[in-house]
Amino acid sequence: KRFSNMNFLSSFASRRLTKARYFASATPRLASAVPQGTELRTDFGASSSTTPRLPIPSLSSTLSRYLLSIQPHLSASELERESEIATSFLDGEVGKRLHASLSGRDADCALSGGYPFSYIESYWDDMYMCGRWSLPVNSNPFYMLNDDVHADEKGFEKAASLTKRLVQWGFDLRANGLQDDGGCMKPYPLMMGTGRIPMRGRDELRSGSKAGHVVVLRGGRAYKVTVV
């Protein structure tokens, strides 16, 4: 059972979930829990200006971690060759110039106090929004639920329980009930009611503060299930 929070799509593989209305009947409506007329809080970016920036590792540390990451996939001779290339890059002018450019760009962004809030953020966003590979596994996170969690619940009941808790968290977000946690909370509004819209070249994220449904994927079909 996989759950992707970026697009708020939930995939329920339980054989017992045969109809979307069965799932809906197990998920109580929670509309009364949030004040009417409230809008999604979007000012979490303010906390990013006071959150320490992600430090840029040294060039030697980056290259060491790179070699460590590829070691299981290469033969001894291939790894030796990559090590030689990494050493040449570390000692050469190109590597030093690129590292200095990255550090300078990050320093300028820190002074502006705006986006990107870390040295990797804009590159990561471009990679994610411009990528043309399959999202599951390659980009989007998913969750595998342990079988022993709520063992007395059936598959659709676990899905309904998880959905209910996600919706409750969304109500706290919408009703300004979440306190700053000391970290970067800027992405929080994008975790609810947000979809990735295909575009030419670079996709876009669009959010709807009044979204009140989830999408259930079952048997190759998508079901819209209203939960608010």
C-alpha positions as CSV (number, residue, x, y, z in Angstrom):
1,K,0.0,0.0,0.0
2,R,1.7,3.2,-1.2
3,F,0.8,6.7,-0.3
4,S,2.2,9.7,-2.2
5,N,1.7,13.0,-0.3
6,M,3.0,15.3,-3.1
7,N,-0.1,15.0,-5.2
8,F,-2.2,13.8,-2.3
9,L,-3.0,10.5,-4.2
10,S,-3.5,7.4,-2.1
11,S,-3.1,4.0,-3.6
12,F,-4.9,1.2,-1.8
13,A,-4.1,-2.3,-2.9
14,S,-6.4,-4.1,-0.6
15,R,-8.6,-6.6,-2.3
16,R,-11.4,-5.7,0.0
17,L,-11.6,-2.2,-1.4
18,T,-13.8,-2.8,-4.4
19,K,-15.9,0.4,-4.5
20,A,-15.0,3.9,-3.7
21,R,-18.3,4.4,-1.8
22,Y,-17.3,1.7,0.6
23,F,-14.1,3.6,1.5
24,A,-16.1,6.8,1.8
25,S,-18.5,5.2,4.3
26,A,-15.6,4.3,6.5
27,T,-14.1,7.8,6.4
28,P,-16.3,10.2,8.4
29,R,-16.8,13.7,7.1
30,L,-14.8,16.2,9.1
31,A,-16.1,19.5,7.8
32,S,-17.4,20.7,11.1
33,A,-13.9,20.5,12.6
34,V,-12.6,23.6,10.7
35,P,-14.0,27.1,11.0
36,Q,-16.0,28.0,7.9
37,G,-14.4,30.6,5.6
38,T,-10.8,30.0,6.7
39,E,-8.1,30.1,4.1
40,L,-5.0,27.9,3.8
41,R,-2.1,29.5,5.7
42,T,0.6,30.4,3.2
43,D,3.0,32.5,5.3
44,F,5.3,29.7,6.5
45,G,8.0,31.0,4.3
46,A,8.7,33.6,6.9
47,S,10.2,31.0,9.2
48,S,12.7,30.2,6.5
49,S,14.4,33.5,6.9
50,T,15.3,32.6,10.5
51,T,16.1,29.0,9.9
52,P,19.9,28.2,9.6
53,R,20.7,27.6,6.0
54,L,21.8,24.2,4.9
55,P,25.6,24.2,5.0
56,I,27.5,23.6,1.8
57,P,29.9,20.6,2.3
58,S,33.5,21.0,1.2
59,L,34.4,19.8,-2.3
60,S,36.5,17.0,-1.0
61,S,33.6,15.8,1.2
62,T,31.2,15.9,-1.7
63,L,33.6,13.9,-3.9
64,S,34.2,11.3,-1.1
65,R,30.5,10.8,-0.7
66,Y,30.1,10.5,-4.4
67,L,32.7,7.7,-4.6
68,L,31.1,6.0,-1.7
69,S,27.7,6.0,-3.3
70,I,28.9,4.5,-6.6
71,Q,31.2,1.9,-5.0
72,P,28.6,-0.9,-4.8
73,H,27.8,-0.5,-8.6
74,L,31.4,-0.6,-10.0
75,S,34.1,-3.1,-10.5
76,A,37.5,-2.4,-8.9
77,S,39.0,-1.1,-12.1
78,E,36.0,1.2,-12.7
79,L,36.1,2.6,-9.2
80,E,39.8,3.3,-9.6
81,R,39.1,5.2,-12.7
82,E,36.4,7.2,-11.1
83,S,38.7,8.0,-8.1
84,E,41.3,9.3,-10.5
85,I,38.7,11.6,-12.2
86,A,37.5,12.8,-8.8
87,T,41.0,13.6,-7.7
88,S,41.7,15.5,-10.9
89,F,38.5,17.5,-10.4
90,L,39.4,18.3,-6.8
91,D,42.9,19.5,-7.6
92,G,41.9,21.3,-10.9
93,E,40.7,24.8,-11.4
94,V,37.3,23.8,-12.7
95,G,36.2,22.1,-9.5
96,K,37.4,25.0,-7.4
97,R,35.7,27.6,-9.6
98,L,32.4,25.7,-9.6
99,H,32.5,25.3,-5.8
100,A,33.3,29.0,-5.3
101,S,30.4,29.9,-7.7
102,L,28.0,27.8,-5.7
103,S,29.1,29.3,-2.4
104,G,28.9,32.8,-3.7
105,R,25.4,32.2,-5.1
106,D,24.3,30.8,-1.8
107,A,25.7,33.8,0.1
108,D,23.8,36.2,-2.2
109,C,20.5,34.3,-1.6
110,A,21.1,34.3,2.1
111,L,21.4,38.1,2.1
112,S,18.2,38.5,0.0
113,G,16.3,36.4,2.5
114,G,14.2,34.9,-0.3
115,Y,14.0,31.9,-2.5
116,P,15.9,29.6,-2.7
117,F,16.2,29.0,1.0
118,S,19.1,26.5,0.6
119,Y,21.8,26.0,-2.0
120,I,20.2,22.9,-3.4
121,E,16.5,24.0,-3.4
122,S,16.3,25.6,-6.9
123,Y,18.3,22.8,-8.5
124,W,16.1,20.2,-6.8
125,D,12.9,22.0,-7.9
126,D,14.1,22.2,-11.5
127,M,15.0,18.5,-11.4
128,Y,11.6,17.6,-10.0
129,M,9.5,19.8,-12.2
130,C,11.4,19.3,-15.4
131,G,11.9,15.5,-15.1
132,R,10.2,13.3,-17.6
133,W,10.6,10.0,-15.8
134,S,8.0,8.1,-13.9
135,L,7.3,9.9,-10.6
136,P,6.9,6.9,-8.2
137,V,10.2,5.6,-7.0
138,N,12.2,8.1,-9.0
139,S,10.9,11.3,-7.4
140,N,7.8,10.9,-5.3
141,P,8.0,9.5,-1.7
142,F,5.8,6.6,-0.7
143,Y,5.1,4.7,2.5
144,M,5.0,1.0,3.2
145,L,2.7,0.3,6.1
146,N,3.8,-2.4,8.5
147,D,1.4,-5.4,8.6
148,D,1.5,-5.4,12.4
149,V,0.2,-1.8,12.7
150,H,-3.5,-1.9,13.7
151,A,-3.5,-5.6,12.8
152,D,-7.2,-5.9,13.6
153,E,-8.1,-3.5,10.9
154,K,-8.8,-4.5,7.3
155,G,-7.0,-2.8,4.4
156,F,-9.7,-0.3,3.6
157,E,-10.0,0.6,7.3
158,K,-6.3,1.3,7.6
159,A,-6.6,3.5,4.5
160,A,-9.5,5.4,6.0
161,S,-7.7,5.8,9.3
162,L,-4.6,7.3,7.6
163,T,-6.8,9.6,5.4
164,K,-8.6,10.8,8.5
165,R,-5.4,11.8,10.2
166,L,-4.1,13.5,7.1
167,V,-7.3,15.5,6.8
168,Q,-7.1,16.5,10.5
169,W,-3.5,17.7,10.0
170,G,-4.8,19.7,7.0
171,F,-7.4,21.3,9.1
172,D,-4.8,22.4,11.6
173,L,-2.8,23.9,8.7
174,R,-5.8,25.7,7.3
175,A,-7.0,27.0,10.6
176,N,-3.5,28.4,11.5
177,G,-3.2,25.7,14.3
178,L,0.4,24.7,13.5
179,Q,3.1,26.5,15.4
180,D,6.5,27.2,14.0
181,D,8.6,24.1,14.7
182,G,12.0,25.7,14.3
183,G,12.6,24.3,10.8
184,C,11.7,25.3,7.3
185,M,7.9,25.1,7.0
186,K,7.6,26.7,3.6
187,P,6.6,23.5,1.8
188,Y,3.7,22.8,4.3
189,P,0.9,24.4,2.3
190,L,1.9,22.4,-0.8
191,M,1.2,19.1,1.1
192,M,-2.5,19.6,0.9
193,G,-4.7,20.2,-2.1
194,T,-1.8,20.5,-4.5
195,G,-1.4,19.0,-7.9
196,R,1.4,18.9,-10.5
197,I,0.2,20.3,-13.8
198,P,2.0,19.0,-16.9
199,M,3.5,21.8,-18.9
200,R,5.9,22.0,-21.8
201,G,9.5,22.1,-20.5
202,R,8.7,22.6,-16.8
203,D,5.6,21.5,-14.9
204,E,3.8,23.7,-12.4
205,L,2.4,23.2,-8.9
206,R,-1.1,24.5,-8.3
207,S,-2.9,24.6,-5.0
208,G,-6.5,24.9,-4.1
209,S,-7.2,26.0,-0.6
210,K,-10.8,24.7,-0.7
211,A,-9.9,21.2,-1.9
212,G,-12.0,18.7,0.0
213,H,-11.3,15.3,-1.6
214,V,-8.7,12.6,-2.0
215,V,-8.2,10.4,-5.1
216,V,-8.2,6.6,-4.6
217,L,-6.4,4.5,-7.2
218,R,-7.8,1.0,-7.4
219,G,-7.7,-1.5,-10.2
220,G,-6.3,1.0,-12.7
221,R,-9.1,3.5,-12.0
222,A,-9.2,6.8,-10.1
223,Y,-12.0,7.6,-7.7
224,K,-12.7,11.0,-6.2
225,V,-13.7,10.6,-2.6
226,T,-15.0,13.6,-0.7
227,V,-13.7,13.8,2.8
228,V,-14.5,17.4,3.8
